[in-house]
Amino acid sequence: MTDIQRYFESAGDSLLTVLREMVEIESPTLEPDRVNKFGEYVQTKLRALGAEVELDRQTERGHNVIGRFGGSAKGERQVLMIGHMDTVFAAGTLAQRPFRIDGDRAYGPGTADMKSGLVIMLAAMEALKKLGLTPNRPVTMIFNSDEEMQSRISRPLIEREAEQSAYALVFEGSDDLSTYTNGRKASGRFKISTRGVAAHAASGLKEGVNAIEELAHQVVAAQKMTDFTVGTTVSIGTITGGERPNVVPAAAEAEFSVRAVTKEEMVRIEASLRALEPVLPRAQLDVTGGFHRPPFEPKMVSAELAAALARAGAAVGLNMKGQLGGGGSDANLTAGVGTPSVDGLGAVGFGAHGIDEYVVISSLKARAALAAHLLLEL
């Protein structure tokens, strides 16, 4: 057992206590004041660890919190650690589903996604400080406020810091102690809008152009672009159109999600969508939207980073292996600017965004020890 593991074994329930405190400060993305209250809690923790604390101030969303720690070697590029403070849950959810413990599980809104990841980030640095250990590289932590809204506000900050970093570590959760996320698909939101000609649904049917009928053709065409063999998917999520059943609808639209594993496939599928043409005479269509996160491809877990993660895992008795993650994360952004990245370093948890979201309590210490060792390896 390493000194770091022994530290966490003697830490008692301190990590669980911090998790409870975090979960009990509700931080829905769309309520900046609540996110900022949570950010004040994070700032207090960072200052207690000796970090230089900065605020990336926002108005539309909560402020992003930045903590900086010096390294022991001069001139080394920093290691970037990222976790988000916001959750998808509206204020008041905690009263309906309070934080609770059942065996080795801690339930509550935001436990898995991803306040447990923030606990691990802070705990790793605390362990190194108390053991008198300092990573060679400077460490910068970003606690951003809008990941659940695609990190639209925090993206410039994340990309700027990633460009200055040797490695980026993202602390979204995992489903197994021995797995991490080595890739995520590019994700995009698109809209197909069709326009026709309004007319009476009986006497004027021949003169009208049905926008919903045109949209139906386009929905089928878009859905057929899904190719599971290469991992590209197109999924129509909403359809709206028409005003009354006795009027030929003049307008309709569909919104949909698109995912792609590689940059090349992302470019191809977007070009295919924008190349759609009307089927009905006199109908018009427009395709808008685009990709909001580039792909995090497995090759962006560089050989050096993968080797360091393997050594850190071995130190704590874990044989680490990568797997493709579902959905997007801020690792898409760090990898998108060319920084070697890895994700899924947070706690083991399940049910994110759901009513039964929980984190495996024992994974907190294990993953914090892994993170501390990884910082030393890098």
Secondary structure, DSSP 8 states (H G I E B T S, - for coil): --HHHHHHHTTTTHHHHHHHHHHTS--BTT-HHHHHHHHHHHHHHHHHTT-EEEEE--SSS--EEEEEE--SSTT--EEEEEEE--BS--TTHHHHS--EEETTEEESTTIIIIIHHHHHHHHHHHHHHHTT---SS-EEEEEES-GGGTTTTTHHHHHHHHHTEEEEEE---BSSTTEEEEEE-EEEEEEEEEE-B-EESSTTTTT-B-HHHHHHHHHHHHHTT-BTTTTBEEEEEEEEE-S-TTEE-SEEEEEEEEEESSHHHHHHHHHHHHT----STT-EEEEEEEEEE--B-GGGS-HHHHHHHHHHHHHTT---EEEEESS--THHHHHHTT--EEB--S-BEE-TTSTT-EEETHHHHHHHHHHHHHHHH-
